[in-house]
């Protein structure tokens, strides 16, 4: 029984170490009665649940605390922060897909570079802390039109529209022009917000039709932008998904 107790303790310590490093928790409630019976019969009663504090990348002090931990390797600290960053990206992806997709790619490339030994442990840690901080501060890494400064909704829609349309003479619609289109579409969405919009198929169809009208009447006819059906369908899907994520109704 002493061997069983040692094995259980080693497993518990290993599980906790992995949870801390990769910011993952395992739900073992399904097995808890059997585990508890085994412990009651053969060892001692022990808790079957381990609680791990998830790193909040939006809190600079929380990041600093991880970096300054003692007795932990720099790679372990970096893994913990990168896992928390990946979680934040996943949880917020729908609200700003262009922004979070970019940082998701940067994070995965950083992790890959470390695993391929192109980064030292210290460089790995420094890189993931920088990425986590940039996400927390919403640093977009490229020029945001002045009219969209401080407008999170506008910047999110701008992200999926900037550079995605072309005029008939093949000029790309970007910058201020894309910003204006983004703000126009937001106004259309807001004008169609009603209670339970996202569970009301008829109301959603009305919104889609209004967006269609805008693309054809304004974007195509007034601004001279070609609208291939597949491009319009893709943009409309992204717009509707983004509207659902950002505008509760």
Number of C-alpha atoms within 10 A of each C-alpha: 8 9 8 12 14 11 12 14 13 12 12 15 12 12 15 19 14 15 19 22 20 19 22 18 17 11 11 12 11 8 10 14 12 11 17 17 13 13 17 12 10 13 15 12 13 11 10 14 13 14 10 14 11 18 21 16 24 16 12 13 11 15 19 12 12 18 20 12 11 9 6 12 14 21 17 19 26 25 20 25 29 28 21 21 27 17 17 20 22 14 11 13 17 19 20 21 20 19 21 22 15 13 20 19 11 15 21 13 12 21 21 13 14 18 13 10 11 13 16 15 18 14 16 24 25 14 19 23 23 12 21 26 18 16 19 16 11 12 11 16 9 6 7 17 17 11 13 18 10 10 11 14 19 22 24 22 25 26 20 19 22 19 15 14 21 16 15 13 9 10 11 16 19 18 16 16 16 22 24 17 22 23 19 15 20 19 11 15 20 14 11 17 17 13 11 11 17 17 10 11 11 11 17 18 11 12 20 19 12 16 20 16 13 17 21 17 13 14 18 16 12 10 16 15 21 19 17 9 9 9 13 17 13 10 16 16 13 17 22 17 14 20 22 16 14 15 15 12 13
